[in-house]
Amino acid sequence: MIPFNIWIVEDDTGFRRILQRMLNRVDHITCARTFPSCEDLFETIDEDVHPDLLLMDLGLPGMGGVEGIQKLTQVAPEITVVVLTVFNDKQKVLDALDAGATGYLLKTASHEEILMGLQNVFLGGAALSPSIAKIVLQEMRKPEPSEEFDLSDREVEVLEQLAKGLSVQEIADALDIAHRTGRFHLSRIYEKLQVQSQAGAVAKALRAGII
């Protein structure tokens, strides 16, 4: 496994320590820094050392998690953000993904599910708790498809597969196309939807009624 470094923003001291211990037990993961608020994070983020991935709570004192994600995409866009929260309502999910989060996990997830989600994100995929994916897909009404983004039929098919939680390779297999072709379609989707991640693409496509 490729080693990677994770930081945590979580105001619950007990849960923050549990998370840090859990992550540091994994051979290829290091979690050296944790923060009780976004304000504390941004006092440090200007330093040369950045994490590969940041676990962000949403219900934080002061600056909220969504605002923190938005600011992070401006000051350190190379950092990948995964939400880990108790909030499972549709609006918070879409707001976080629109802000730039690559994944959205619930605190009710097992340690194994959290670790698997983080690993998927680090390897270039997305992470959505199954219940979050279900909430988004069930509660979003499906209006007439929007032509605003000028997506091709194939790009819409790729988005539909993304919404099922498939990786790029799985999408390529499902659509009988080359992996390189799947990645090309994904890059075009990002460009047209003006998003930074697979999860953001799915959220924006759902909002626009594309899928």
Buried (B, 14 or more C-beta within 10 A) or exposed (E): EEEBBBBBBBBBEEBBEEBBEBBEEBEEBBBEBBBBBBBBBBEEBEEEEBBBBBBBBBEBEEBBBBBBBBBBBEEBEEBBBBBBBEBBEBEBBBBBBBBBBBBBBBBEBEEEBBBBBBBBBBEBBBBBBEEBBEBBBEEBEEEEBEEEBEBEEBBBBBBBBBBEBBBBEBBBBBBEBEEEBBBEBBEBBBEBBEBBBBBBBBBBBBBBBBB
